[in-house]
């Protein structure tokens, strides 16, 4: 899933202000999980 920078900014602002929608919350969680998976991939690669 590709998330545009403006969308990320809107979601983060909504999260911080407490007005995030359930759909945005789900997108944020998916984005976080993808980021964590990518970080783990980099850690494994660098350990080789």
PyMOL Python script that loads the backbone (N, CA, C, O; Angstrom):
from pymol import cmd

cmd.read_pdbstr("""\
ATOM      1  N   UNK A   1       0.854  -1.184   0.000  1.00  0.00           N
ATOM      2  CA  UNK A   1       0.000   0.000   0.000  1.00  0.00           C
ATOM      3  C   UNK A   1       0.894   1.240   0.000  1.00  0.00           C
ATOM      4  O   UNK A   1       1.798   1.360   0.827  1.00  0.00           O
ATOM      5  N   UNK A   2       0.642   2.141  -0.912  1.00  0.00           N
ATOM      6  CA  UNK A   2       1.391   3.391  -0.970  1.00  0.00           C
ATOM      7  C   UNK A   2       0.574   4.474  -0.272  1.00  0.00           C
ATOM      8  O   UNK A   2      -0.593   4.697  -0.593  1.00  0.00           O
ATOM      9  N   UNK A   3       1.210   5.140   0.685  1.00  0.00           N
ATOM     10  CA  UNK A   3       0.543   6.216   1.421  1.00  0.00           C
ATOM     11  C   UNK A   3       1.222   7.522   1.044  1.00  0.00           C
ATOM     12  O   UNK A   3       2.439   7.659   1.172  1.00  0.00           O
ATOM     13  N   UNK A   4       0.440   8.467   0.584  1.00  0.00           N
ATOM     14  CA  UNK A   4       0.982   9.762   0.187  1.00  0.00           C
ATOM     15  C   UNK A   4       1.371  10.581   1.413  1.00  0.00           C
ATOM     16  O   UNK A   4       0.722  10.473   2.454  1.00  0.00           O
ATOM     17  N   UNK A   5       2.423  11.402   1.306  1.00  0.00           N
ATOM     18  CA  UNK A   5       2.866  12.207   2.447  1.00  0.00           C
ATOM     19  C   UNK A   5       1.756  13.063   3.064  1.00  0.00           C
ATOM     20  O   UNK A   5       1.679  13.178   4.287  1.00  0.00           O
ATOM     21  N   UNK A   6       0.897  13.664   2.237  1.00  0.00           N
ATOM     22  CA  UNK A   6      -0.191  14.483   2.783  1.00  0.00           C
ATOM     23  C   UNK A   6      -1.141  13.642   3.617  1.00  0.00           C
ATOM     24  O   UNK A   6      -1.661  14.106   4.632  1.00  0.00           O
ATOM     25  N   UNK A   7      -1.371  12.397   3.188  1.00  0.00           N
ATOM     26  CA  UNK A   7      -2.248  11.502   3.930  1.00  0.00           C
ATOM     27  C   UNK A   7      -1.629  11.172   5.282  1.00  0.00           C
ATOM     28  O   UNK A   7      -2.319  11.172   6.302  1.00  0.00           O
ATOM     29  N   UNK A   8      -0.334  10.892   5.290  1.00  0.00           N
ATOM     30  CA  UNK A   8       0.365  10.592   6.539  1.00  0.00           C
ATOM     31  C   UNK A   8       0.271  11.786   7.486  1.00  0.00           C
ATOM     32  O   UNK A   8      -0.018  11.627   8.672  1.00  0.00           O
ATOM     33  N   UNK A   9       0.515  12.972   6.955  1.00  0.00           N
ATOM     34  CA  UNK A   9       0.450  14.183   7.779  1.00  0.00           C
ATOM     35  C   UNK A   9      -0.943  14.346   8.376  1.00  0.00           C
ATOM     36  O   UNK A   9      -1.077  14.631   9.565  1.00  0.00           O
ATOM     37  N   UNK A  10      -1.975  14.168   7.566  1.00  0.00           N
ATOM     38  CA  UNK A  10      -3.355  14.303   8.041  1.00  0.00           C
ATOM     39  C   UNK A  10      -3.658  13.289   9.141  1.00  0.00           C
ATOM     40  O   UNK A  10      -4.278  13.625  10.150  1.00  0.00           O
ATOM     41  N   UNK A  11      -3.217  12.046   8.942  1.00  0.00           N
ATOM     42  CA  UNK A  11      -3.468  11.003   9.932  1.00  0.00           C
ATOM     43  C   UNK A  11      -2.755  11.323  11.242  1.00  0.00           C
ATOM     44  O   UNK A  11      -3.338  11.179  12.317  1.00  0.00           O
ATOM     45  N   UNK A  12      -1.499  11.754  11.158  1.00  0.00           N
ATOM     46  CA  UNK A  12      -0.739  12.071  12.373  1.00  0.00           C
ATOM     47  C   UNK A  12      -1.370  13.248  13.117  1.00  0.00           C
ATOM     48  O   UNK A  12      -1.498  13.216  14.341  1.00  0.00           O
ATOM     49  N   UNK A  13      -1.762  14.280  12.380  1.00  0.00           N
ATOM     50  CA  UNK A  13      -2.414  15.438  13.014  1.00  0.00           C
ATOM     51  C   UNK A  13      -3.710  14.995  13.692  1.00  0.00           C
ATOM     52  O   UNK A  13      -3.991  15.399  14.821  1.00  0.00           O
ATOM     53  N   UNK A  14      -4.499  14.167  13.007  1.00  0.00           N
ATOM     54  CA  UNK A  14      -5.749  13.685  13.591  1.00  0.00           C
ATOM     55  C   UNK A  14      -5.485  12.832  14.826  1.00  0.00           C
ATOM     56  O   UNK A  14      -6.218  12.926  15.810  1.00  0.00           O
ATOM     57  N   UNK A  15      -4.449  12.004  14.784  1.00  0.00           N
ATOM     58  CA  UNK A  15      -4.102  11.153  15.929  1.00  0.00           C
ATOM     59  C   UNK A  15      -3.737  12.020  17.131  1.00  0.00           C
ATOM     60  O   UNK A  15      -4.193  11.778  18.248  1.00  0.00           O
ATOM     61  N   UNK A  16      -2.912  13.029  16.887  1.00  0.00           N
ATOM     62  CA  UNK A  16      -2.471  13.892  17.985  1.00  0.00           C
ATOM     63  C   UNK A  16      -3.609  14.736  18.550  1.00  0.00           C
ATOM     64  O   UNK A  16      -3.626  15.051  19.740  1.00  0.00           O
ATOM     65  N   UNK A  17      -4.554  15.099  17.693  1.00  0.00           N
ATOM     66  CA  UNK A  17      -5.667  15.935  18.156  1.00  0.00           C
ATOM     67  C   UNK A  17      -6.824  15.100  18.695  1.00  0.00           C
ATOM     68  O   UNK A  17      -7.794  15.647  19.221  1.00  0.00           O
ATOM     69  N   UNK A  18      -6.725  13.777  18.567  1.00  0.00           N
ATOM     70  CA  UNK A  18      -7.768  12.899  19.086  1.00  0.00           C
ATOM     71  C   UNK A  18      -8.973  12.770  18.169  1.00  0.00           C
ATOM     72  O   UNK A  18     -10.012  12.260  18.591  1.00  0.00           O
ATOM     73  N   UNK A  19      -8.859  13.222  16.922  1.00  0.00           N
ATOM     74  CA  UNK A  19     -10.003  13.153  16.007  1.00  0.00           C
ATOM     75  C   UNK A  19      -9.756  12.176  14.860  1.00  0.00           C
ATOM     76  O   UNK A  19     -10.265  12.360  13.755  1.00  0.00           O
ATOM     77  N   UNK A  20      -8.967  11.134  15.135  1.00  0.00           N
ATOM     78  CA  UNK A  20      -8.646  10.150  14.096  1.00  0.00           C
ATOM     79  C   UNK A  20      -9.848   9.234  13.867  1.00  0.00           C
ATOM     80  O   UNK A  20     -10.541   8.846  14.808  1.00  0.00           O
ATOM     81  N   UNK A  21     -10.079   8.899  12.603  1.00  0.00           N
ATOM     82  CA  UNK A  21     -11.181   7.994  12.273  1.00  0.00           C
ATOM     83  C   UNK A  21     -10.692   6.553  12.406  1.00  0.00           C
ATOM     84  O   UNK A  21      -9.489   6.299  12.342  1.00  0.00           O
ATOM     85  N   UNK A  22     -11.614   5.612  12.590  1.00  0.00           N
ATOM     86  CA  UNK A  22     -11.196   4.201  12.674  1.00  0.00           C
ATOM     87  C   UNK A  22     -10.428   3.746  11.430  1.00  0.00           C
ATOM     88  O   UNK A  22      -9.485   2.962  11.535  1.00  0.00           O
ATOM     89  N   UNK A  23     -10.828   4.236  10.258  1.00  0.00           N
ATOM     90  CA  UNK A  23     -10.123   3.875   9.018  1.00  0.00           C
ATOM     91  C   UNK A  23      -8.691   4.412   9.045  1.00  0.00           C
ATOM     92  O   UNK A  23      -7.756   3.716   8.648  1.00  0.00           O
ATOM     93  N   UNK A  24      -8.523   5.646   9.511  1.00  0.00           N
ATOM     94  CA  UNK A  24      -7.184   6.227   9.595  1.00  0.00           C
ATOM     95  C   UNK A  24      -6.343   5.489  10.634  1.00  0.00           C
ATOM     96  O   UNK A  24      -5.145   5.285  10.437  1.00  0.00           O
ATOM     97  N   UNK A  25      -6.967   5.092  11.732  1.00  0.00           N
ATOM     98  CA  UNK A  25      -6.267   4.336  12.777  1.00  0.00           C
ATOM     99  C   UNK A  25      -5.747   3.020  12.191  1.00  0.00           C
ATOM    100  O   UNK A  25      -4.622   2.608  12.476  1.00  0.00           O
ATOM    101  N   UNK A  26      -6.573   2.368  11.373  1.00  0.00           N
ATOM    102  CA  UNK A  26      -6.180   1.115  10.736  1.00  0.00           C
ATOM    103  C   UNK A  26      -5.014   1.353   9.775  1.00  0.00           C
ATOM    104  O   UNK A  26      -4.060   0.576   9.753  1.00  0.00           O
ATOM    105  N   UNK A  27      -5.087   2.422   8.983  1.00  0.00           N
ATOM    106  CA  UNK A  27      -4.000   2.745   8.054  1.00  0.00           C
ATOM    107  C   UNK A  27      -2.701   3.000   8.813  1.00  0.00           C
ATOM    108  O   UNK A  27      -1.634   2.550   8.395  1.00  0.00           O
ATOM    109  N   UNK A  28      -2.792   3.720   9.926  1.00  0.00           N
ATOM    110  CA  UNK A  28      -1.619   4.031  10.733  1.00  0.00           C
ATOM    111  C   UNK A  28      -0.991   2.748  11.279  1.00  0.00           C
ATOM    112  O   UNK A  28       0.230   2.594  11.264  1.00  0.00           O
ATOM    113  N   UNK A  29      -1.830   1.832  11.760  1.00  0.00           N
ATOM    114  CA  UNK A  29      -1.337   0.565  12.292  1.00  0.00           C
ATOM    115  C   UNK A  29      -0.688  -0.274  11.186  1.00  0.00           C
ATOM    116  O   UNK A  29       0.369  -0.866  11.404  1.00  0.00           O
ATOM    117  N   UNK A  30      -1.308  -0.331  10.003  1.00  0.00           N
ATOM    118  CA  UNK A  30      -0.726  -1.078   8.883  1.00  0.00           C
ATOM    119  C   UNK A  30       0.620  -0.474   8.480  1.00  0.00           C
ATOM    120  O   UNK A  30       1.577  -1.198   8.204  1.00  0.00           O
ATOM    121  N   UNK A  31       0.680   0.832   8.451  1.00  0.00           N
ATOM    122  CA  UNK A  31       1.910   1.528   8.087  1.00  0.00           C
ATOM    123  C   UNK A  31       3.011   1.226   9.106  1.00  0.00           C
ATOM    124  O   UNK A  31       4.164   0.996   8.741  1.00  0.00           O
ATOM    125  N   UNK A  32       2.638   1.232  10.392  1.00  0.00           N
ATOM    126  CA  UNK A  32       3.604   0.930  11.450  1.00  0.00           C
ATOM    127  C   UNK A  32       4.115  -0.504  11.321  1.00  0.00           C
ATOM    128  O   UNK A  32       5.314  -0.751  11.451  1.00  0.00           O
ATOM    129  N   UNK A  33       3.217  -1.441  11.067  1.00  0.00           N
ATOM    130  CA  UNK A  33       3.622  -2.837  10.925  1.00  0.00           C
ATOM    131  C   UNK A  33       4.537  -3.031   9.719  1.00  0.00           C
ATOM    132  O   UNK A  33       5.507  -3.785   9.792  1.00  0.00           O
ATOM    133  N   UNK A  34       4.235  -2.355   8.613  1.00  0.00           N
ATOM    134  CA  UNK A  34       5.094  -2.437   7.429  1.00  0.00           C
ATOM    135  C   UNK A  34       6.467  -1.845   7.728  1.00  0.00           C
ATOM    136  O   UNK A  34       7.489  -2.383   7.302  1.00  0.00           O
ATOM    137  N   UNK A  35       6.484  -0.747   8.454  1.00  0.00           N
ATOM    138  CA  UNK A  35       7.739  -0.095   8.815  1.00  0.00           C
ATOM    139  C   UNK A  35       8.572  -1.010   9.712  1.00  0.00           C
ATOM    140  O   UNK A  35       9.781  -1.141   9.522  1.00  0.00           O
ATOM    141  N   UNK A  36       7.914  -1.645  10.697  1.00  0.00           N
ATOM    142  CA  UNK A  36       8.612  -2.575  11.586  1.00  0.00           C
ATOM    143  C   UNK A  36       9.187  -3.751  10.804  1.00  0.00           C
ATOM    144  O   UNK A  36      10.317  -4.172  11.049  1.00  0.00           O
ATOM    145  N   UNK A  37       8.403  -4.281   9.858  1.00  0.00           N
ATOM    146  CA  UNK A  37       8.863  -5.412   9.048  1.00  0.00           C
ATOM    147  C   UNK A  37      10.069  -4.997   8.206  1.00  0.00           C
ATOM    148  O   UNK A  37      11.026  -5.759   8.068  1.00  0.00           O
ATOM    149  N   UNK A  38      10.021  -3.809   7.654  1.00  0.00           N
ATOM    150  CA  UNK A  38      11.141  -3.310   6.849  1.00  0.00           C
ATOM    151  C   UNK A  38      12.384  -3.142   7.724  1.00  0.00           C
ATOM    152  O   UNK A  38      13.489  -3.491   7.310  1.00  0.00           O
ATOM    153  N   UNK A  39      12.202  -2.606   8.937  1.00  0.00           N
ATOM    154  CA  UNK A  39      13.331  -2.444   9.856  1.00  0.00           C
ATOM    155  C   UNK A  39      13.960  -3.800  10.175  1.00  0.00           C
ATOM    156  O   UNK A  39      15.184  -3.929  10.194  1.00  0.00           O
ATOM    157  N   UNK A  40      13.124  -4.810  10.427  1.00  0.00           N
ATOM    158  CA  UNK A  40      13.639  -6.142  10.736  1.00  0.00           C
ATOM    159  C   UNK A  40      14.406  -6.721   9.548  1.00  0.00           C
ATOM    160  O   UNK A  40      15.424  -7.390   9.723  1.00  0.00           O
ATOM    161  N   UNK A  41      13.909  -6.457   8.342  1.00  0.00           N
ATOM    162  CA  UNK A  41      14.591  -6.918   7.131  1.00  0.00           C
ATOM    163  C   UNK A  41      15.975  -6.275   7.026  1.00  0.00           C
ATOM    164  O   UNK A  41      16.948  -6.946   6.684  1.00  0.00           O
ATOM    165  N   UNK A  42      16.061  -4.980   7.320  1.00  0.00           N
ATOM    166  CA  UNK A  42      17.352  -4.286   7.279  1.00  0.00           C
ATOM    167  C   UNK A  42      18.303  -4.832   8.341  1.00  0.00           C
ATOM    168  O   UNK A  42      19.497  -4.992   8.086  1.00  0.00           O
ATOM    169  N   UNK A  43      17.782  -5.115   9.516  1.00  0.00           N
ATOM    170  CA  UNK A  43      18.612  -5.664  10.597  1.00  0.00           C
ATOM    171  C   UNK A  43      19.182  -7.017  10.180  1.00  0.00           C
ATOM    172  O   UNK A  43      20.366  -7.286  10.379  1.00  0.00           O
ATOM    173  N   UNK A  44      18.330  -7.869   9.596  1.00  0.00           N
ATOM    174  CA  UNK A  44      18.804  -9.184   9.142  1.00  0.00           C
ATOM    175  C   UNK A  44      19.865  -9.025   8.049  1.00  0.00           C
ATOM    176  O   UNK A  44      20.881  -9.719   8.062  1.00  0.00           O
ATOM    177  N   UNK A  45      19.630  -8.124   7.118  1.00  0.00           N
ATOM    178  CA  UNK A  45      20.573  -7.905   6.016  1.00  0.00           C
ATOM    179  C   UNK A  45      21.919  -7.420   6.561  1.00  0.00           C
ATOM    180  O   UNK A  45      22.972  -7.892   6.133  1.00  0.00           O
ATOM    181  N   UNK A  46      21.879  -6.483   7.498  1.00  0.00           N
ATOM    182  CA  UNK A  46      23.116  -5.918   8.042  1.00  0.00           C
ATOM    183  C   UNK A  46      23.867  -6.915   8.916  1.00  0.00           C
ATOM    184  O   UNK A  46      25.070  -6.765   9.130  1.00  0.00           O
ATOM    185  N   UNK A  47      23.174  -7.925   9.421  1.00  0.00           N
ATOM    186  CA  UNK A  47      23.810  -8.930  10.271  1.00  0.00           C
ATOM    187  C   UNK A  47      24.595  -9.953   9.448  1.00  0.00           C
ATOM    188  O   UNK A  47      25.396 -10.708   9.999  1.00  0.00           O
ATOM    189  N   UNK A  48      24.368  -9.980   8.138  1.00  0.00           N
ATOM    190  CA  UNK A  48      25.065 -10.962   7.285  1.00  0.00           C
ATOM    191  C   UNK A  48      26.533 -10.630   7.126  1.00  0.00           C
ATOM    192  O   UNK A  48      27.259 -11.352   6.442  1.00  0.00           O
TER     193      UNK A  48
END
""", "prot")
cmd.dss("prot")
cmd.show_as("cartoon", "prot")
cmd.util.cbc("prot")
cmd.orient("prot")
